[in-house]
Amino acid sequence: MVVTKALVERGFSFPPSDFFSEILKVYGLQPHNISPNNILAISNHVMLCEGHLRVTPEFSLFQYFFSVKKEKIPQTSELATCGTITFKLRPGRVYPPTDRHESARYWSGGFFYLKDVSDPASAKVLPAFKNGPASETPAWTQCPHLSESPLLTRTVRRICKLTEEGLTGKDLTMSWFTKRIQPLQHRDRLMFQYTGRDDLMRASKDNLSSEAIDKRIRLLIKIPRDLRIHVCNKDIHVNGSGIALEELEEKDLGTLLRVPHSGTNDPEAASDVEVPDASGPAKRKRASPSGPAAKRARETPNAAATRRAEKEKQRLKQIDTSKQLQPNIDQFFMTPSKTSRRKPSKNPKKKAKPSPASVPVTPEVEVPPKASSSAKPNPKDVINLDDVPEEPTAESGKWAIPARARLTWAYPSGTHY
């Protein structure tokens, strides 16, 4: 057979018990078709029946409390091979609560092969190995009714009473875990007949230390971090003590506490149809404390708020645009001119520099340089207007300028170019 380490840690061992073999046969399962959390649920149920009720576990009682949920591979409609089904507590049932983990990660990776040592003559043997998901059977949707068996009704009422007295799933787990008993292993006696450390029910005579119990029990159920010492508040009967279920008085039996969702008074109405639990009442908003001390605490900012405010100021300084040049508000109300309405071209043409060949050639003309204000004019540079003739000559029709009155340019003395 293929077995995983996570199943052994939660109470399964070879040879398997008759009750576990019956569950596999009726539901058509392999051991790897049941997830670790469901193995723990079966182990706790066996401990409840044998240790507290002093009865042999019956399949009808387990089927009354737990329904079957199919587990499918994400994004497909195929059933999962490892962990094909999940056992869920039916709505309206009163049962010891267990704060289990949502899942055991990578539990299928710790598998190993183990030879089946069941009695071949027994009808309750493990099925032949099959590498695949389980096939659905009619038992997946069946649920027994209390009216079918008076003993079943009495057993359910006793479980309701134990739950009202404070029995929890952690107590059931601690009972078999600290006694080193594997609930799903075959035994000749029930667990309420446990005698002590030398009992053959134990898988080991060595007791676990408190540190080992704390480390290993956290793998099975959820426990607060600050809780380090684990005790069983309501332990099982041992050494054959306790009262048989048939001999219990009426005061030792609880009532079938249910809230039928159909609106009828039938106590079984809630179990006929699977419906989601009703949402709880809305939480009231807690009023803020009043008084001078509370007022000062609200007005005084803490260190974290002060640091956040300083970081926000630094961030605003980096994106501050108040010092940048902003347009006058009057410009937004002025009527735009025709020229302003023109859209600028996307690619404005740059002015090209004229080539030397395109520049017209002009005769060189001596341009008089600017004289400095401090230099005195040369008498030779002064033109006498009396020497200029008033009328042009008859020969050329041009003005004749005497040689001595012609304009000449000379650099003033004292200047350098």
C-alpha positions, 0 to 999 in steps of 0.5 A: 500500500501507499501511505504518507507520513502525514497520515501516520502522524494523525493516527493511521497505522498498520494493520488498520482498524475495522472501522477505518477499513469499513470507511474505505470500503463503503466510500470506495476510497484508498488511504491516499484519497483522504487528506490528513485533516480528514484522517485526524477527524476520523481518529478523533471520532474513534477516540470519542466513541471508545474513550468517552461513550464506551462503544464501538464506532459505528459507520451510521454515527459517523455518517450522521455527523459528517457529509462528503465534499468532492475535491476537484483539481483547479480549472478542471472537473476531475477529482483529485487523486490525493485527497479526493473527498473531504468530511465536513460537519453537517449544519445543525450538528452539536459536536466537539469543535476542532480548530484544524488547519486549512490544509497540510502543505505538500503532504502527498510528497512524503509517501512510502510503500508498506506491505498490507498485513491485514488478515486475508480471512477478514472481510474488512481488508484494504482495497487493492491499490489504484493510482487514481481518484476515488469513484463516487458511491451512493454513500457519498450522499446518504444520511441516516435519520434518528428515527431509524435507531433509538440507540443512534438517538441516545448516542447523539444526545450523549455527544451533545451533553459532552459538548455542552460540558466543554469537550473539544476536539483538542481534548480528543487529540491530546487523549490519544496523542499523549498516550501514544495510541494510534486510533486507526490501528487494529486493537483487541480492546477499546480505549476506555480499557487502557491501563497505562504505560505498559499497555500493548495499545501504545505504539511506544512506551516512551513518553514525549517531552513537553517540547516535543508535544508542543512542536508536534501538536501544532502540526495537527491543530491551531494553537495560540503562539503564547500557549506552550503547556498543553493539557487535556481538560477532559480526558477519556475513561481508563481502566474500564471506568465509566458508565455504559451508554445504555445505563446513563440517566436522562440527566446525562443526555443532552437535547438535540440543539438545532436551528432548522433553516426551513422554519419547521420544528423538525429537528432533522430539517437542518440535516436533510438539505445542506445550506450555508450557516447564517451570518452572525450579528453585526459587530457594534462599533466600540465607542472612543474613550472620553476624559482629559487623558484620552483627549490629550492622547488624541491631540498629541501626535505620536512619533510615527505620525510626525515622521509621516508628516515630515516626509510629506512636507519633503515630498511637497517641496520637491514638486512645488511649482509656486516659484515658477513664472505663472501667466497673469490671470487677465490674459485668460479673459482677453480676446485673442487676435487673429494672429494669435489664433493661428496655430504654429507650424509643427516643424518651423523652418530655420533661416538658412544662412546665405552662401558666399556666391549669392552675396552681391559684390560691391565696390570697396568703399573706405568707411571712416572709423569712429574716432575717439572722443579724446582725439582732436580733429586734424586740420587737413580733414576739415572741408572748406565749403567755399571751394565747392563750385555752385554749378556743374561744368558744361563739359561733363555735367558733373560737379567738379570738386577741387583736388584740395577740397576732395573728401579724404579720410585719414586715421586720427593720430593716436588711434590703432586698428 
